[in-house]
Amino acid sequence: MPAKKSKDGKNKPKSPRTQAKEREADLPKPKHPMFRAWLEELEEIEIQAEERRIADIASPTANSPTRRDHEPPSEVIPGYMWLSGMPEAKGMEHLPFDSFDMVVYAQSSRDAKTPFECAESHLVYCYDTPDTDISPFFGPTHDFINAKCPLEYSRGKPKHKLLIHCTQGVSRSVSLLAAHLMLEYKCTLRDALLFIKWRRSRAAPNKGFIDQLVRFERELYPDMFNPSITYKQAQKMGMVY
């Protein structure tokens, strides 16, 4: 992938996320136009942040940039949705806000609490095992998000901030988000998983959850002759463990 050019004709630095993706096995981008637009927007934001970081390092008067001991949640939809595990709660200082409006989180205890500051939270009680049936939560989680924290804009910016997380931000939260994207944006499972993977490289639902998402796609699109992605294809792209 050639480096992007700035207005003065010089090559722009690539964001760390893009560099990581280029080291992977040529992961394709989703075809859905909205997902592609969001990826481009977030990529530009990260490029600008990298340019500022480089400028700060080069400036003799600038303070040394703070080393990140903990990463913040992964931004998925610009200004609206983030995806993470629980450890990222320690990296919230790297985000320009302190709390979320809504947190949807999946845990294996009915008494589990989210470690993230929020106005309201919603627990999805389920285990991260291949034999766990997570599919009954797909529709209700989607409905809950749309009722409590929909993607709405005010003066060009999202009105709400939503976080979806589980313990590591790898399997349960990714599966819930993929189902929500399919329902909300009428996209294929392949596009949903690719979009999430571009924004959170460790995303990889377990085999049982992938199989359930494939069946869910078939229910949503009964006229689709073949699934948009199979377990083996998802596995080859690093989207499943």
C-alpha positions in Angstrom: 0.0 0.0 0.0 1.6 3.3 -1.1 1.9 6.0 1.6 -0.7 8.8 1.4 0.5 12.2 0.3 0.0 15.3 2.3 -0.9 18.7 0.7 2.8 19.6 0.3 3.5 16.3 -1.6 5.3 14.6 1.2 4.4 11.1 2.3 2.2 11.0 5.4 3.1 8.7 8.2 1.0 5.7 8.5 -0.9 5.1 11.7 0.2 2.2 13.9 -3.0 0.4 13.1 -2.4 0.6 9.4 1.1 -0.6 9.8 -0.1 -3.5 11.9 -2.7 -4.4 9.2 -0.1 -4.3 6.5 1.9 -6.9 8.4 -1.1 -9.2 8.5 -2.1 -11.4 5.6 -3.5 -8.7 3.3 -6.8 -8.4 5.2 -9.4 -7.0 2.7 -11.6 -4.1 3.7 -15.4 -4.5 3.9 -17.5 -3.7 0.8 -20.2 -1.8 2.7 -19.8 1.9 1.8 -20.6 3.2 5.3 -18.0 0.9 6.9 -15.4 1.9 4.4 -16.2 5.6 5.1 -15.8 5.1 8.8 -12.5 3.3 8.4 -11.2 6.1 6.2 -12.3 8.7 8.8 -10.7 6.9 11.7 -7.6 6.3 9.7 -7.2 10.0 9.0 -7.7 10.8 12.7 -5.0 8.3 13.6 -2.6 9.7 10.9 -3.1 13.2 12.3 -2.4 11.9 15.9 0.8 10.1 14.6 1.9 13.4 12.9 1.4 15.3 16.2 3.3 12.6 18.1 6.2 12.8 15.7 6.2 16.6 15.8 6.3 16.5 19.6 9.3 14.2 19.6 11.1 16.5 17.2 10.3 19.6 19.1 13.1 20.5 21.7 10.6 22.3 23.9 7.9 19.6 23.9 7.4 17.4 26.8 8.2 13.7 26.1 5.1 11.8 25.1 3.6 9.7 27.8 4.2 6.0 27.3 1.0 4.0 27.1 1.0 1.3 29.8 -2.6 0.5 29.0 -4.4 0.9 25.7 -7.9 2.5 25.6 -11.0 0.9 24.1 -10.9 0.4 20.3 -13.0 3.1 18.5 -15.2 1.4 15.9 -17.8 4.0 14.7 -16.3 7.5 14.9 -17.4 9.3 18.0 -20.1 6.8 18.8 -19.1 3.2 19.4 -16.1 1.5 21.1 -15.2 -2.2 21.6 -12.9 -3.5 24.3 -12.1 -5.9 27.1 -12.0 -5.1 30.7 -8.3 -4.2 30.9 -8.8 -1.2 28.7 -10.6 0.5 31.6 -7.1 1.4 32.8 -6.5 3.2 29.5 -9.5 5.6 29.5 -7.1 8.5 30.2 -6.1 8.3 26.5 -9.7 9.1 25.4 -11.0 12.7 25.3 -13.9 11.8 27.7 -14.2 10.1 31.1 -17.4 8.0 30.8 -19.8 6.4 28.3 -23.6 6.9 28.1 -24.2 3.2 27.7 -22.1 0.1 28.3 -23.2 -3.3 27.0 -21.1 -6.0 28.5 -21.0 -9.8 28.4 -19.8 -11.7 31.5 -20.2 -15.2 32.9 -21.5 -14.1 36.3 -24.9 -12.6 36.9 -23.3 -10.3 39.6 -20.6 -9.0 37.3 -20.1 -5.2 37.1 -18.6 -3.2 34.3 -15.3 -1.4 35.3 -16.2 1.5 32.9 -17.8 4.7 34.1 -21.2 5.0 32.4 -24.7 6.5 32.8 -26.3 3.0 32.3 -25.1 -0.5 31.7 -26.6 -3.7 30.4 -25.3 -7.2 31.2 -25.4 -10.1 28.7 -25.0 -13.1 30.9 -23.2 -15.9 28.9 -20.0 -17.9 28.8 -17.3 -17.7 26.2 -17.4 -21.4 25.2 -18.1 -23.0 21.8 -21.1 -24.8 23.2 -22.7 -21.6 24.6 -25.7 -20.4 22.7 -25.2 -16.6 22.4 -27.6 -16.2 19.5 -30.7 -15.5 21.7 -29.0 -12.3 22.8 -28.4 -11.0 19.2 -31.8 -9.5 18.7 -32.4 -8.2 22.3 -29.0 -6.6 22.4 -29.6 -4.8 19.1 -33.1 -3.7 20.3 -31.6 -2.5 23.6 -28.9 -0.4 21.8 -31.4 1.2 19.5 -33.8 2.0 22.3 -31.2 3.3 24.8 -28.2 4.6 22.8 -28.9 4.8 19.1 -26.6 6.4 16.6 -28.0 10.0 16.4 -26.3 13.2 15.6 -26.4 16.7 17.0 -24.5 19.5 15.2 -22.8 16.9 13.1 -21.5 14.8 16.0 -22.9 11.6 17.6 -25.1 12.4 20.6 -24.2 9.2 22.5 -21.2 7.2 23.4 -21.6 3.4 23.5 -19.2 0.7 24.6 -19.5 -3.0 24.0 -17.1 -5.2 26.0 -16.5 -8.6 27.5 -13.5 -9.9 29.4 -10.9 -9.6 26.7 -12.9 -7.9 23.8 -12.2 -10.9 21.6 -15.2 -13.2 21.3 -18.5 -12.4 23.1 -18.5 -8.7 22.5 -17.3 -9.1 18.9 -20.2 -11.6 18.3 -22.8 -9.3 19.7 -21.4 -6.4 17.7 -21.3 -8.4 14.5 -25.0 -9.3 14.9 -25.9 -5.7 15.7 -24.1 -4.5 12.5 -25.9 -7.0 10.4 -29.3 -6.0 11.8 -28.7 -2.3 11.8 -26.9 -1.8 8.5 -28.2 -4.8 6.5 -24.6 -6.0 5.8 -23.2 -9.5 5.4 -21.4 -11.3 8.2 -18.2 -11.1 6.2 -18.4 -7.3 6.1 -19.3 -7.1 9.7 -16.3 -9.2 10.8 -13.9 -7.4 8.4 -15.0 -4.0 9.7 -14.6 -5.1 13.3 -11.2 -6.8 12.6 -9.9 -3.6 11.0 -10.7 -1.7 14.1 -9.7 -4.4 16.6 -7.1 -6.8 15.3 -7.5 -9.3 18.2 -11.2 -9.8 17.4 -11.8 -13.5 17.0 -15.0 -15.2 18.2 -14.8 -18.8 19.1 -15.9 -21.5 16.6 -19.3 -22.0 18.1 -20.1 -18.3 17.9 -19.0 -18.1 14.3 -21.3 -21.0 13.4 -24.1 -19.3 15.2 -23.4 -16.0 13.3 -23.4 -17.9 10.0 -26.8 -19.4 10.9 -28.0 -15.9 11.9 -27.0 -14.5 8.6 -29.0 -17.3 6.9 -32.0 -16.3 8.9 -31.6 -12.6 8.0 -31.0 -13.3 4.3 -32.8 -16.5 3.3 -32.3 -15.8 -0.4 -28.6 -15.8 0.0 -27.4 -19.0 -1.8 -24.1 -19.4 0.2 -23.0 -17.8 3.5 -20.8 -14.7 2.9 -18.1 -16.3 5.0 -17.5 -19.8 6.3 -15.7 -20.9 9.5 -12.6 -22.0 7.5 -12.5 -18.6 5.7 -12.9 -16.7 8.9 -10.2 -18.9 10.4 -7.8 -18.2 7.5 -8.3 -14.4 8.0 -7.6 -14.7 11.7 -11.2 -14.0 12.7 -11.8 -17.0 14.9 -10.0 -19.0 17.5 
